[in-house]
């Protein structure tokens, strides 16, 4: 098949959960299909060059449109937020408005036959509105309206809470309109698929979960330090910053009061300067920014903390931790969307208030925590391998193809039935 993947963010290097997912599925399917990757770049020529070379080595043609998103800081950012009050579009959609991306999409469609368009982000799909025959799927990395609802629920400032609720309502209207235009909306968890169906009455949803690279994470170095707590996540992502604030303000001080030798290790990309300065002044807390390989931290730590109270989709960090046998303590929101059983595969607490006690218990009884992690590891390796998930995505691609002959439907059915057992390239 000839497939074009349209992305609002370059997927290489894989420095976030969204990038990791897009890249790993694309690499595997490029072994069997002709993939063109058309994406918006951040204006960094070195990153664009490295990505083009890497993807080209894997048979993926790459077109990067250098058009950085507006900065999320400074007076102009707040002016744009204020101006968005007059727009029917949510800010996250309006800020992605990019004529150059749409022109690149329409130009490619004019010049090349395409069997399927896969969009990693909603706002660019309208470039094909005048092509009703174009087959389109959407990867819904989150149901974004849910995230903004949770922003509002956890915001103490009344003005910000009002703004978040307004954005959530705009996103809900936008998702309802856009989701229905795709042949398939591909959620990353059964929870998200069910939510989209309930909110928008959809009948075109399916699920292709997030996953892990089995070979990569089973080769994780040790030994473990039992009293070392790890937080892993992009530090320029608001839900992760909220979780880190909770760790530093409420959770870790309670843990240290009971386990003085406890250490907290924060690992993630692009930490704000204020966080760097804050960590430097705190005892037993360290920050590792923009690391090339997270495995040494996964292998060295005694437990991973996931104190999220804002989020959607599912957490690759939990899958990665369990894939290498690292015990996990998570809130219910942090662990949602995963086929993991609390008390069997990991520890799940209802909210952040219970996080400190659960972490103390894991530090004091590492053998028990390790037993949970071992069972969780087996579940993750069995159900969340990128090779298996690429087969699932390929099945969705096949189902979106029209039957062009009397035997077409039978051919597609036979192809779908053979996908899971197909030898991998």
KEKE-3310 file (N, C-alpha, C; in steps of 0.2 Angstrom, whole numbers, plus 5000, padded with zeros to 4 digits):
npx = (5004:5002:5005:5002:5009:5004:5010:5010:5022:5039:5044:5056:5071:5065:5058:5047:5032:5022:5030:5038:5028:5023:5035:5039:5029:5028:5041:5040:5030:5034:5042:5034:5026:5024:5029:5026:5032:5025:5028:5027:5040:5052:5060:5073:5087:5097:5091:5081:5088:5095:5083:5078:5088:5089:5076:5075:5085:5077:5068:5059:5051:5053:5046:5048:5041:5047:5041:5040:5030:5021:5029:5027:5027:5030:5024:5017:5012:5002:4994:4990:4982:4972:4966:4961:4949:4939:4938:4931:4938:4948:4963:4974:4971:4970:4983:4990:4987:4992:4996:5006:5008:4996:4996:5007:5001:4990:4997:5005:4994:4989:5000:5003:4998:4988:4984:4980:4978:4986:4983:4991:4987:4973:4971:4975:4968:4958:4963:4960:4947:4940:4942:4933:4935:4947:4955:4955:4963:4963:4975:4971:4979:4976:4960:4957:4948:4945:4957:4958:4947:4951:4962:4954:4947:4957:4963:4966:4966:4953:4951:4959:4954:4941:4945:4951:4940:4932:4941:4940:4927:4927:4935:4928:4917:4924:4931:4920:4915:4926:4930:4921:4923:4933:4938:4942:4944:4957:4960:4971:4968:4956:4948:4949:4943:4930:4926:4926:4916:4905:4904:4902:4895:4901:4904:4915:4927:4942:4955:4972:4985:4997:5015:5030:5047:5053:5066:5074:5071:5072:5085:5091:5102:5108:5114:5099:5095:5087:5080:5078:5068:5060:5055:5049:5047:5042:5046:5042:5029:5013:5004:5014:5022:5014:5013:5026:5027:5018:5025:5037:5032:5022:5023:5036:5042:5035:5038:5052:5052:5049:5057:5072:5083:5079:5079:5075:5073:5072:5069:5069:5064:5068:5067:5059:5068:5065:5062:5074:5082:5075:5076:5090:5092:5087:5088:5093:5087:5088:5090:5089:5092:5085:5091:5100:5097:5086:5087:5097:5093:5081:5085:5093:5084:5073:5059:5046:5037:5021:5013:5001:4988:4981:4978:4977:4974:4986:5000:5016:5027:5025:5023:5036:5044:5039:5042:5056:5056:5054:5047:5031:5022:5007:4994:4977:4972:4985:4987:4977:4968:4977:4980:4982:4982:4978:4987:4991:5000:5005:5006:4991:4985:4971:4972:4983:4985:4987:4999:5012:5012:5010:5022:5032:5029:5033:5047:5051:5047:5054:5055:5042:5036:5044:5039:5027:5030:5037:5026:5019:5028:5028:5015:5016:5025:5019:5007:5010:5019:5028:5029:5017:5007:5009:5005:4991:4988:4990:4980:4969:4972:4971:4957:4951:4953:4945:4934:4938:4934:4923:4929:4936:4932:4933:4946:4952:4947:4953:4966:4966:4964:4976:4985:4990:4997:5007:5024:5037:5045)
npy = (4994:5011:5024:5039:5047:5059:5072:5082:5084:5081:5064:5059:5063:5050:5056:5058:5051:5051:5053:5041:5031:5034:5033:5019:5011:5015:5012:4998:4995:5000:4991:4983:4991:5006:5020:5037:5051:5065:5080:5092:5103:5109:5119:5116:5113:5103:5093:5090:5085:5074:5066:5064:5057:5045:5040:5038:5028:5018:5016:5025:5039:5056:5071:5087:5101:5115:5124:5131:5129:5142:5150:5145:5154:5170:5187:5188:5175:5175:5184:5178:5168:5175:5181:5170:5168:5173:5165:5151:5139:5128:5133:5124:5119:5130:5136:5127:5130:5130:5135:5131:5117:5112:5115:5107:5094:5094:5096:5085:5075:5079:5075:5061:5044:5039:5027:5027:5039:5043:5052:5060:5070:5080:5093:5095:5087:5093:5098:5089:5090:5092:5080:5067:5054:5050:5039:5039:5039:5042:5044:5044:5050:5055:5058:5073:5083:5077:5078:5092:5094:5088:5096:5108:5103:5101:5113:5127:5141:5152:5160:5153:5141:5143:5146:5134:5126:5132:5129:5115:5113:5119:5110:5098:5100:5102:5089:5081:5085:5083:5069:5061:5062:5054:5038:5028:5030:5029:5023:5023:5016:5004:5011:5025:5023:5019:5031:5040:5035:5036:5050:5055:5047:5038:5026:5021:5018:5010:5000:5002:4999:5007:5003:4993:4991:4975:4969:4980:4984:4973:4972:4979:4988:4984:4986:4986:5000:5000:5010:5021:5032:5034:5046:5047:5056:5068:5084:5096:5095:5099:5090:5082:5091:5095:5083:5082:5093:5090:5078:5084:5094:5087:5073:5067:5073:5067:5054:5054:5058:5046:5036:5040:5038:5038:5042:5054:5053:5063:5061:5067:5076:5093:5102:5116:5131:5135:5123:5117:5125:5124:5110:5109:5114:5105:5092:5075:5074:5073:5078:5073:5078:5077:5064:5052:5039:5030:5018:5015:5022:5016:5003:5005:5011:5008:5009:5015:5030:5036:5049:5055:5066:5072:5068:5057:5044:5032:5026:5025:5025:5017:5005:5003:5003:4991:4982:4980:4975:4984:4989:4998:5012:5019:5032:5030:5037:5038:5025:5021:5014:5003:4986:4980:4973:4980:4977:4965:4967:4979:4993:5003:5018:5028:5042:5056:5058:5046:5041:5043:5034:5022:5022:5021:5009:5001:5004:4998:4985:4978:4965:4961:4971:4968:4956:4959:4967:4958:4949:4959:4962:4950:4951:4963:4960:4950:4957:4970:4972:4980:4974:4966:4975:4983:4974:4974:4988:4987:4979:4987:4997:4988:4986:4998:4999:5000:4988:4983:4975:4960:4950:4957:4960:4947:4945:4955:4951:4938:4943:4950:4940:4933:4941:4942:4930:4932:4930:4941:4954)
npz = (5000:4997:5008:5017:5030:5041:5051:5066:5073:5073:5073:5076:5085:5096:5108:5116:5122:5112:5101:5101:5099:5086:5078:5080:5076:5063:5057:5057:5049:5037:5032:5024:5017:5006:5013:5015:5025:5031:5039:5052:5055:5069:5065:5067:5059:5060:5067:5058:5047:5053:5056:5043:5037:5045:5044:5030:5029:5033:5023:5022:5014:5017:5021:5027:5034:5038:5051:5064:5080:5088:5102:5119:5130:5137:5134:5121:5120:5130:5125:5113:5119:5125:5114:5108:5114:5106:5096:5088:5088:5098:5107:5105:5093:5084:5085:5078:5065:5049:5034:5025:5028:5024:5010:5007:5009:5000:4988:4987:4986:4974:4965:4967:4968:4982:4994:5007:5020:5035:5049:5062:5070:5072:5066:5052:5043:5036:5025:5015:5012:5000:4994:4993:4990:4997:5008:5025:5041:5058:5071:5087:5099:5112:5120:5118:5124:5137:5144:5145:5153:5165:5168:5172:5183:5192:5194:5205:5203:5199:5187:5178:5179:5173:5160:5156:5156:5146:5135:5135:5132:5119:5112:5114:5105:5093:5092:5090:5078:5069:5071:5065:5052:5048:5041:5050:5068:5078:5093:5108:5118:5126:5135:5130:5117:5121:5128:5117:5109:5117:5120:5107:5099:5090:5077:5071:5078:5084:5092:5094:5104:5114:5115:5118:5114:5114:5114:5116:5129:5138:5139:5150:5161:5177:5194:5205:5215:5230:5237:5228:5219:5204:5193:5177:5162:5149:5152:5148:5146:5152:5160:5166:5172:5182:5189:5194:5202:5212:5217:5222:5232:5240:5240:5240:5252:5262:5261:5263:5277:5283:5277:5277:5269:5256:5239:5225:5208:5194:5177:5161:5146:5141:5154:5163:5167:5180:5187:5186:5194:5206:5210:5211:5224:5233:5245:5242:5229:5212:5195:5178:5162:5146:5142:5133:5133:5142:5149:5159:5170:5172:5176:5187:5197:5211:5211:5201:5201:5197:5198:5192:5189:5179:5162:5148:5136:5136:5147:5141:5149:5160:5154:5149:5161:5167:5158:5160:5172:5183:5198:5199:5206:5205:5202:5199:5187:5181:5178:5169:5155:5152:5151:5164:5181:5196:5211:5207:5195:5197:5209:5212:5217:5223:5222:5223:5236:5243:5238:5244:5255:5248:5241:5251:5257:5246:5246:5258:5257:5246:5240:5239:5230:5219:5215:5210:5200:5192:5187:5180:5170:5162:5157:5150:5140:5133:5128:5123:5113:5100:5088:5087:5088:5077:5067:5071:5068:5054:5050:5052:5042:5030:5031:5028:5014:4998:4990:4975:4965:4961:4969:4978:4991:4997:4996:5004:5016:5018:5018:5030:5040:5039:5044:5058:5059:5050:5043:5050:5043)
capx = (5000:5005:5002:5005:5008:5004:5011:5011:5028:5043:5044:5063:5072:5059:5059:5041:5028:5019:5035:5040:5023:5023:5041:5040:5024:5030:5047:5038:5025:5038:5045:5029:5022:5028:5027:5029:5031:5025:5027:5029:5047:5052:5065:5080:5090:5101:5086:5077:5093:5096:5077:5077:5093:5087:5070:5077:5088:5072:5064:5053:5052:5052:5045:5048:5039:5050:5036:5039:5024:5022:5032:5022:5029:5031:5018:5014:5009:4996:4990:4986:4977:4967:4963:4958:4943:4935:4939:4927:4943:4952:4969:4978:4970:4971:4990:4993:4985:4998:4995:5011:5006:4990:4998:5011:4996:4986:5002:5006:4989:4989:5005:5004:4992:4989:4979:4978:4981:4985:4984:4993:4985:4967:4969:4977:4964:4954:4966:4958:4940:4938:4943:4929:4937:4953:4954:4959:4962:4966:4977:4969:4984:4972:4954:4960:4943:4946:4963:4956:4942:4955:4965:4950:4946:4963:4966:4964:4964:4946:4951:4962:4949:4936:4948:4952:4933:4930:4945:4938:4920:4928:4938:4923:4914:4929:4932:4913:4914:4931:4931:4916:4925:4938:4936:4943:4947:4961:4962:4977:4966:4949:4945:4948:4938:4923:4924:4924:4909:4900:4903:4901:4891:4905:4904:4921:4933:4946:4960:4979:4988:5004:5018:5037:5052:5054:5073:5077:5070:5074:5092:5092:5107:5107:5109:5094:5095:5080:5077:5079:5062:5061:5050:5051:5042:5043:5045:5039:5022:5009:5002:5020:5025:5009:5015:5032:5026:5015:5030:5041:5028:5018:5024:5043:5044:5032:5042:5058:5051:5048:5063:5077:5088:5075:5081:5071:5077:5068:5072:5064:5066:5066:5064:5060:5074:5063:5063:5082:5085:5072:5079:5097:5092:5083:5092:5091:5083:5092:5087:5093:5088:5087:5096:5100:5095:5083:5087:5101:5089:5076:5088:5096:5079:5070:5052:5044:5031:5017:5008:4997:4980:4979:4980:4972:4978:4990:5007:5021:5032:5023:5025:5043:5046:5037:5046:5062:5055:5054:5040:5027:5016:5003:4987:4972:4973:4991:4987:4971:4969:4981:4977:4986:4978:4981:4989:4994:5005:5008:5002:4987:4981:4965:4974:4990:4986:4989:5005:5017:5011:5012:5030:5035:5028:5037:5054:5052:5046:5056:5054:5035:5036:5047:5035:5021:5033:5038:5020:5017:5033:5025:5009:5018:5029:5014:5002:5011:5025:5027:5028:5010:5003:5010:5000:4984:4987:4990:4974:4965:4974:4968:4950:4949:4953:4939:4934:4937:4932:4919:4933:4940:4930:4935:4953:4953:4945:4958:4972:4966:4964:4983:4990:4994:5002:5012:5031:5039:5051)
capy = (5000:5018:5027:5045:5048:5067:5073:5089:5085:5076:5058:5057:5057:5048:5059:5058:5045:5051:5051:5034:5027:5035:5030:5012:5008:5017:5008:4991:4995:5002:4985:4980:4996:5012:5025:5044:5054:5072:5082:5099:5103:5114:5124:5114:5110:5097:5088:5088:5081:5067:5062:5062:5051:5039:5037:5036:5022:5013:5016:5030:5045:5061:5078:5091:5108:5119:5129:5130:5132:5148:5149:5144:5158:5177:5191:5186:5169:5176:5188:5173:5165:5180:5182:5164:5168:5175:5160:5145:5134:5128:5136:5119:5118:5136:5137:5122:5132:5131:5135:5127:5110:5110:5115:5101:5089:5095:5095:5078:5072:5080:5072:5054:5040:5037:5022:5029:5045:5043:5058:5059:5076:5082:5100:5095:5083:5097:5099:5084:5090:5091:5074:5063:5047:5049:5035:5043:5036:5047:5041:5048:5049:5056:5062:5079:5086:5074:5081:5099:5094:5087:5103:5112:5100:5101:5120:5131:5148:5153:5162:5148:5135:5145:5146:5127:5123:5134:5126:5108:5113:5119:5103:5093:5102:5101:5082:5078:5087:5080:5062:5058:5063:5048:5031:5025:5034:5023:5025:5020:5011:5003:5017:5031:5022:5019:5038:5044:5032:5038:5057:5057:5042:5035:5019:5020:5018:5004:5001:5000:5001:5009:4997:4993:4987:4970:4968:4985:4985:4968:4973:4985:4986:4985:4983:4991:5004:4999:5016:5026:5032:5037:5049:5048:5059:5074:5089:5102:5093:5101:5085:5079:5096:5095:5077:5083:5098:5086:5074:5088:5098:5084:5066:5065:5075:5062:5048:5055:5058:5039:5033:5046:5037:5038:5047:5055:5054:5065:5060:5070:5081:5101:5105:5123:5133:5136:5117:5115:5128:5121:5103:5110:5116:5100:5086:5069:5075:5074:5079:5071:5081:5075:5059:5048:5032:5030:5011:5015:5024:5011:4998:5007:5013:5003:5009:5021:5034:5040:5053:5059:5067:5074:5064:5053:5039:5027:5029:5021:5024:5011:4999:5002:5001:4984:4978:4979:4973:4989:4990:5004:5014:5024:5034:5027:5040:5036:5018:5019:5012:4997:4979:4978:4972:4983:4972:4959:4969:4986:4996:5008:5021:5031:5049:5057:5058:5039:5040:5043:5028:5016:5022:5019:5002:4998:5004:4994:4978:4977:4958:4960:4975:4965:4950:4962:4969:4952:4947:4964:4961:4945:4954:4968:4957:4946:4960:4976:4972:4984:4970:4963:4981:4985:4970:4977:4994:4985:4976:4993:4999:4984:4986:5004:4999:4998:4982:4986:4969:4955:4946:4961:4959:4941:4946:4959:4947:4933:4946:4952:4934:4931:4947:4940:4925:4933:4931:4948:4956)
capz = (5000:4997:5014:5019:5037:5042:5058:5068:5077:5070:5077:5077:5089:5100:5115:5120:5121:5106:5096:5102:5096:5079:5075:5081:5071:5056:5055:5056:5043:5031:5029:5020:5013:5004:5017:5015:5031:5030:5045:5053:5059:5073:5063:5069:5053:5062:5069:5052:5043:5056:5055:5036:5036:5049:5041:5024:5030:5034:5017:5022:5011:5022:5019:5033:5033:5044:5053:5072:5083:5092:5109:5125:5135:5136:5133:5115:5121:5133:5120:5109:5123:5126:5107:5106:5117:5101:5091:5089:5088:5104:5106:5103:5086:5081:5085:5073:5059:5045:5027:5022:5029:5020:5004:5005:5008:4993:4982:4987:4984:4966:4961:4969:4970:4989:4996:5014:5023:5042:5052:5069:5073:5069:5062:5045:5039:5032:5018:5010:5012:4993:4991:4997:4989:5000:5014:5030:5048:5063:5077:5093:5105:5118:5119:5121:5128:5143:5147:5148:5159:5171:5170:5176:5189:5197:5195:5210:5201:5196:5181:5174:5179:5168:5154:5154:5155:5140:5130:5135:5128:5112:5110:5113:5099:5088:5091:5088:5071:5065:5072:5061:5045:5046:5040:5057:5073:5081:5100:5110:5124:5126:5138:5126:5112:5124:5129:5111:5107:5122:5119:5100:5096:5084:5075:5067:5082:5085:5097:5093:5110:5115:5116:5120:5110:5119:5114:5119:5137:5142:5140:5154:5166:5185:5199:5208:5222:5232:5240:5223:5216:5198:5189:5170:5157:5146:5157:5145:5145:5157:5165:5169:5177:5188:5193:5197:5208:5218:5220:5226:5237:5245:5241:5242:5259:5267:5260:5267:5284:5285:5274:5276:5264:5250:5234:5220:5202:5189:5171:5156:5141:5142:5160:5163:5171:5187:5190:5187:5200:5212:5211:5214:5231:5237:5246:5239:5223:5206:5188:5172:5157:5139:5142:5126:5135:5149:5152:5165:5176:5174:5179:5193:5202:5215:5210:5198:5204:5192:5202:5187:5190:5173:5157:5143:5132:5141:5149:5139:5154:5164:5150:5149:5167:5169:5153:5162:5179:5188:5201:5198:5210:5200:5203:5195:5181:5178:5175:5166:5148:5152:5154:5170:5186:5202:5216:5203:5191:5200:5214:5210:5222:5220:5221:5225:5244:5245:5234:5248:5259:5244:5239:5257:5257:5241:5248:5264:5255:5239:5237:5237:5225:5214:5213:5206:5193:5187:5184:5176:5165:5158:5154:5145:5135:5129:5125:5121:5109:5094:5082:5087:5087:5070:5064:5072:5064:5047:5049:5051:5035:5025:5032:5025:5007:4995:4986:4968:4961:4965:4973:4982:4998:5000:4996:5010:5022:5019:5020:5037:5044:5039:5047:5064:5058:5044:5045:5050:5039)
cpx = (5004:5002:5006:5004:5009:5005:5012:5018:5032:5044:5051:5067:5066:5060:5053:5037:5024:5024:5037:5034:5023:5029:5041:5035:5026:5036:5045:5034:5029:5042:5040:5025:5026:5025:5030:5027:5031:5023:5029:5035:5047:5057:5072:5083:5093:5096:5082:5082:5094:5089:5077:5082:5091:5081:5071:5081:5083:5067:5058:5055:5049:5051:5044:5047:5042:5045:5035:5033:5026:5025:5026:5024:5029:5024:5014:5010:5002:4992:4986:4981:4971:4963:4959:4951:4937:4934:4934:4932:4946:4959:4974:4977:4972:4979:4993:4991:4991:4996:5000:5010:5001:4992:5002:5006:4993:4991:5004:5001:4988:4994:5006:4998:4993:4983:4976:4982:4980:4987:4986:4991:4979:4967:4971:4973:4960:4957:4964:4950:4937:4939:4940:4931:4944:4951:4958:4957:4966:4969:4976:4973:4980:4965:4955:4955:4944:4952:4961:4951:4946:4959:4961:4948:4951:4966:4962:4962:4958:4947:4954:4957:4943:4939:4949:4945:4931:4934:4942:4931:4922:4931:4933:4919:4918:4930:4925:4913:4920:4931:4926:4918:4930:4934:4936:4946:4951:4963:4968:4975:4959:4945:4944:4943:4931:4921:4922:4917:4904:4898:4900:4897:4894:4904:4910:4927:4936:4951:4967:4983:4995:5008:5026:5041:5055:5062:5076:5077:5071:5082:5094:5097:5105:5113:5105:5097:5089:5077:5077:5072:5063:5054:5052:5045:5044:5042:5043:5031:5018:5007:5008:5023:5020:5011:5021:5031:5023:5021:5035:5038:5025:5021:5031:5044:5041:5036:5048:5057:5050:5054:5068:5082:5085:5078:5076:5074:5072:5072:5067:5067:5064:5063:5065:5065:5072:5064:5070:5084:5082:5075:5086:5097:5089:5088:5089:5087:5088:5088:5092:5089:5090:5092:5095:5097:5092:5084:5092:5097:5083:5079:5091:5090:5076:5062:5051:5037:5028:5011:5003:4990:4977:4982:4975:4977:4980:4997:5012:5026:5031:5025:5032:5046:5045:5041:5053:5062:5055:5047:5037:5022:5013:4997:4983:4972:4979:4991:4981:4973:4974:4978:4981:4981:4981:4982:4991:5000:5009:5003:4998:4984:4976:4967:4981:4991:4988:4996:5011:5017:5013:5019:5034:5035:5033:5045:5056:5051:5048:5055:5046:5033:5038:5043:5029:5024:5035:5032:5018:5022:5030:5019:5011:5021:5024:5009:5004:5018:5023:5025:5020:5006:5004:5005:4993:4983:4986:4983:4969:4966:4970:4960:4947:4950:4947:4939:4933:4935:4927:4923:4937:4938:4933:4943:4955:4952:4951:4965:4972:4967:4972:4988:4994:4999:5007:5019:5033:5045:5057)
cpy = (5006:5022:5033:5046:5056:5068:5080:5090:5079:5070:5056:5063:5056:5050:5060:5052:5045:5050:5044:5030:5028:5032:5023:5009:5009:5013:5001:4990:4997:4996:4981:4985:5002:5018:5032:5048:5062:5075:5089:5099:5109:5119:5122:5110:5103:5091:5085:5084:5074:5063:5060:5056:5045:5036:5035:5029:5016:5013:5020:5037:5051:5068:5082:5098:5112:5125:5129:5133:5138:5146:5149:5148:5166:5181:5189:5180:5170:5181:5184:5170:5169:5181:5176:5164:5170:5170:5154:5139:5134:5130:5130:5118:5124:5137:5132:5124:5134:5130:5130:5120:5108:5110:5109:5095:5089:5094:5088:5074:5073:5076:5065:5051:5038:5032:5024:5035:5043:5049:5057:5065:5078:5088:5100:5091:5087:5099:5094:5084:5090:5085:5068:5055:5045:5045:5038:5039:5042:5043:5046:5047:5050:5058:5068:5083:5083:5077:5088:5099:5092:5093:5107:5109:5100:5108:5124:5138:5148:5155:5157:5142:5137:5144:5139:5124:5125:5130:5118:5108:5114:5113:5098:5094:5100:5093:5079:5079:5083:5072:5059:5058:5058:5042:5027:5030:5028:5026:5021:5015:5010:5009:5023:5029:5022:5026:5041:5041:5035:5046:5059:5052:5039:5028:5017:5020:5011:5006:4998:5003:5004:5003:4998:4989:4981:4969:4973:4986:4979:4968:4979:4983:4988:4987:4989:4994:5004:5005:5022:5026:5036:5040:5050:5051:5066:5080:5096:5100:5095:5096:5082:5084:5096:5089:5079:5088:5094:5081:5078:5092:5093:5076:5064:5067:5070:5056:5048:5055:5051:5035:5038:5045:5037:5044:5048:5057:5056:5065:5063:5075:5088:5103:5112:5125:5133:5129:5115:5118:5125:5114:5104:5112:5111:5095:5080:5069:5076:5075:5077:5073:5078:5070:5055:5041:5032:5023:5011:5017:5019:5005:4999:5008:5007:5003:5015:5024:5037:5043:5057:5060:5070:5070:5060:5048:5033:5029:5023:5020:5019:5005:4998:5000:4993:4980:4976:4977:4978:4990:4997:5005:5020:5026:5030:5030:5039:5030:5016:5018:5006:4991:4976:4978:4975:4977:4966:4961:4975:4988:5002:5011:5026:5039:5050:5057:5051:5037:5039:5036:5022:5016:5019:5012:4998:4998:4999:4987:4977:4971:4958:4965:4972:4959:4953:4964:4963:4949:4952:4964:4956:4947:4959:4965:4953:4951:4967:4977:4976:4980:4968:4969:4984:4981:4972:4983:4992:4982:4982:4996:4995:4985:4993:5004:4996:4991:4984:4981:4965:4951:4950:4960:4953:4941:4949:4955:4942:4937:4948:4946:4932:4936:4944:4935:4926:4933:4938:4948:4957)
cpz = (5000:5003:5015:5026:5038:5049:5060:5072:5074:5075:5079:5079:5093:5107:5119:5118:5114:5100:5095:5098:5088:5076:5075:5076:5064:5053:5054:5050:5037:5028:5024:5016:5011:5008:5016:5021:5030:5036:5046:5058:5064:5071:5064:5063:5055:5063:5063:5048:5046:5055:5048:5034:5039:5046:5034:5024:5031:5028:5017:5019:5016:5019:5025:5031:5039:5045:5060:5074:5087:5099:5114:5131:5133:5134:5126:5116:5124:5129:5115:5113:5124:5119:5105:5109:5112:5096:5093:5090:5095:5102:5103:5095:5082:5080:5080:5066:5054:5038:5023:5022:5024:5012:5002:5005:5001:4987:4981:4984:4976:4962:4962:4970:4978:4991:5003:5016:5031:5045:5060:5073:5069:5064:5055:5041:5034:5025:5013:5010:5005:4990:4994:4996:4993:5007:5019:5037:5052:5069:5083:5099:5112:5115:5122:5126:5136:5147:5150:5153:5165:5173:5174:5182:5195:5197:5200:5208:5197:5189:5176:5173:5174:5161:5151:5153:5148:5134:5129:5131:5120:5109:5109:5106:5093:5086:5088:5080:5067:5065:5067:5054:5043:5045:5047:5061:5077:5088:5102:5116:5123:5129:5134:5120:5115:5125:5123:5108:5111:5121:5112:5096:5090:5083:5071:5071:5082:5089:5094:5099:5109:5116:5118:5115:5115:5119:5118:5127:5141:5142:5144:5160:5173:5188:5202:5214:5225:5235:5234:5219:5210:5195:5182:5166:5155:5151:5154:5143:5152:5162:5169:5174:5183:5192:5197:5203:5214:5221:5225:5232:5242:5246:5244:5250:5264:5266:5264:5274:5287:5283:5272:5270:5257:5245:5228:5214:5197:5182:5165:5152:5143:5148:5160:5168:5178:5190:5191:5193:5207:5214:5214:5221:5236:5238:5244:5233:5217:5200:5183:5166:5150:5138:5135:5127:5142:5153:5159:5171:5177:5178:5186:5199:5205:5214:5206:5201:5198:5195:5198:5190:5184:5167:5153:5140:5137:5142:5146:5144:5159:5160:5150:5155:5169:5164:5155:5170:5184:5191:5200:5203:5206:5203:5198:5188:5177:5175:5171:5158:5147:5155:5159:5176:5193:5208:5213:5199:5193:5205:5211:5216:5219:5218:5224:5233:5246:5242:5239:5252:5255:5242:5245:5258:5252:5243:5253:5262:5248:5236:5235:5231:5218:5211:5209:5199:5189:5184:5179:5170:5160:5154:5148:5139:5130:5125:5122:5117:5102:5088:5081:5086:5080:5066:5065:5068:5056:5045:5048:5044:5030:5025:5028:5017:5004:4991:4979:4963:4965:4970:4978:4990:5001:5000:5003:5016:5023:5021:5028:5042:5044:5042:5053:5063:5053:5047:5045:5046:5043)
residu = (UNK:UNK:UNK:UNK:UNK:UNK:UNK:UNK:UNK:UNK:UNK:UNK:UNK:UNK:UNK:UNK:UNK:UNK:UNK:UNK:UNK:UNK:UNK:UNK:UNK:UNK:UNK:UNK:UNK:UNK:UNK:UNK:UNK:UNK:UNK:UNK:UNK:UNK:UNK:UNK:UNK:UNK:UNK:UNK:UNK:UNK:UNK:UNK:UNK:UNK:UNK:UNK:UNK:UNK:UNK:UNK:UNK:UNK:UNK:UNK:UNK:UNK:UNK:UNK:UNK:UNK:UNK:UNK:UNK:UNK:UNK:UNK:UNK:UNK:UNK:UNK:UNK:UNK:UNK:UNK:UNK:UNK:UNK:UNK:UNK:UNK:UNK:UNK:UNK:UNK:UNK:UNK:UNK:UNK:UNK:UNK:UNK:UNK:UNK:UNK:UNK:UNK:UNK:UNK:UNK:UNK:UNK:UNK:UNK:UNK:UNK:UNK:UNK:UNK:UNK:UNK:UNK:UNK:UNK:UNK:UNK:UNK:UNK:UNK:UNK:UNK:UNK:UNK:UNK:UNK:UNK:UNK:UNK:UNK:UNK:UNK:UNK:UNK:UNK:UNK:UNK:UNK:UNK:UNK:UNK:UNK:UNK:UNK:UNK:UNK:UNK:UNK:UNK:UNK:UNK:UNK:UNK:UNK:UNK:UNK:UNK:UNK:UNK:UNK:UNK:UNK:UNK:UNK:UNK:UNK:UNK:UNK:UNK:UNK:UNK:UNK:UNK:UNK:UNK:UNK:UNK:UNK:UNK:UNK:UNK:UNK:UNK:UNK:UNK:UNK:UNK:UNK:UNK:UNK:UNK:UNK:UNK:UNK:UNK:UNK:UNK:UNK:UNK:UNK:UNK:UNK:UNK:UNK:UNK:UNK:UNK:UNK:UNK:UNK:UNK:UNK:UNK:UNK:UNK:UNK:UNK:UNK:UNK:UNK:UNK:UNK:UNK:UNK:UNK:UNK:UNK:UNK:UNK:UNK:UNK:UNK:UNK:UNK:UNK:UNK:UNK:UNK:UNK:UNK:UNK:UNK:UNK:UNK:UNK:UNK:UNK:UNK:UNK:UNK:UNK:UNK:UNK:UNK:UNK:UNK:UNK:UNK:UNK:UNK:UNK:UNK:UNK:UNK:UNK:UNK:UNK:UNK:UNK:UNK:UNK:UNK:UNK:UNK:UNK:UNK:UNK:UNK:UNK:UNK:UNK:UNK:UNK:UNK:UNK:UNK:UNK:UNK:UNK:UNK:UNK:UNK:UNK:UNK:UNK:UNK:UNK:UNK:UNK:UNK:UNK:UNK:UNK:UNK:UNK:UNK:UNK:UNK:UNK:UNK:UNK:UNK:UNK:UNK:UNK:UNK:UNK:UNK:UNK:UNK:UNK:UNK:UNK:UNK:UNK:UNK:UNK:UNK:UNK:UNK:UNK:UNK:UNK:UNK:UNK:UNK:UNK:UNK:UNK:UNK:UNK:UNK:UNK:UNK:UNK:UNK:UNK:UNK:UNK:UNK:UNK:UNK:UNK:UNK:UNK:UNK:UNK:UNK:UNK:UNK:UNK:UNK:UNK:UNK:UNK:UNK:UNK:UNK:UNK:UNK:UNK:UNK:UNK:UNK:UNK:UNK:UNK:UNK:UNK:UNK:UNK:UNK:UNK:UNK:UNK:UNK:UNK:UNK:UNK:UNK:UNK:UNK:UNK:UNK:UNK:UNK:UNK:UNK:UNK:UNK:UNK:UNK:UNK:UNK:UNK:UNK:UNK:UNK:UNK:UNK:UNK:UNK:UNK:UNK:UNK:UNK:UNK:UNK:UNK:UNK:UNK)
# end
